[in-house]
Amino acid sequence: MIDDVLRPIHGGPDGGPEPRYDFSTNANALGPDPFALEAIRAADPSRYPDPLYTRLHAELAAHHGVGEGQVAVGSGSSELIHRLVRWRWLRGPMLILPPTFSEYARAAQPAELPLLQAQSPREFLELLPRATLAFLCVPNNPTGEVYSFLEEAARRAERGKVALVLDLAYHALTQDPPPLPEGTWRLYSPNKAHGLTGVRAAYLLAPHDLAHFRNLAPSWVLSVHGEAFLRAAIQPASQGWLEATRQTLWRWRAELAEGLRALGLEVREGAANFLMVRVGQATAVARALRLRGVRVRDCTSFGLPEWLRLSAQAPEARQALLEGLREVLDG
């Protein structure tokens, strides 16, 4: 059934009561960013935002050192992904490298785009000239990997006039954010890094003019709260807060990996603020942990039925997770 194919798969909300501890979300566990939160609260929800987001586009362009016409805002990365695949200038085969964020493939289905799924980095490079649009998550979700072939992919995409989109949802949360190749399209969703995932706001940077792409969006695609958040997230106060959280996040992630290995579990670490752990029957383990007040991300939907994805969380949460895993796996 096509409805089953299109049903969204999320690692966070599951319709049940809120858990005591949530390892399924990859948002910054030290959030919310107090400076961005203050800006959101100060926004006036009784008015419409500027429908063209003129000031916001200009500020984002200045922050990244690009032309004002090279920026387009949206109500989250998923909205921008779905808008990209509908854009007539990019209609054609779409290329992805699974396992990765499910929204890429999900967006291709209603847009009726041919979907190319590479089985390895080498095959991704080989298939790239056949695509019109390609997505790479940097670092990747769920593996946390930063691909070593980004520069080569950017060169091949430029030669073949392929729109190579780098999804940077977790880029700012890496220990040392890796440099990005020139000529790529860049998708920013800073609400994860600033611990404000309930605010749906993102933006796209492109090496081309995005005026037509902007006009494909619904009117007022971004609320005043999303507008205020994006403006605040690029300010020095919020950027400084984010920088100060990285050291703690990475210490927590290292301690989580150590605790999991002490249970005899295989751990896969990457460059992101999350990791993967092999537990056998991931769905059953995830359900058992949920009953103990701990939510985790079952990676079965990524095609990895033995793995869980876990984000860096505070020591109290980590202790509850490890105790729960010990009970579930020993039982």
Summary of the structure (lengths in Angstrom):
residues: 331
radius of gyration: 19.8
end to end distance: 36.8
largest distance: 58.8
contacts: 1078
relative contact order: 0.18
helix: 44%
strand: 15%
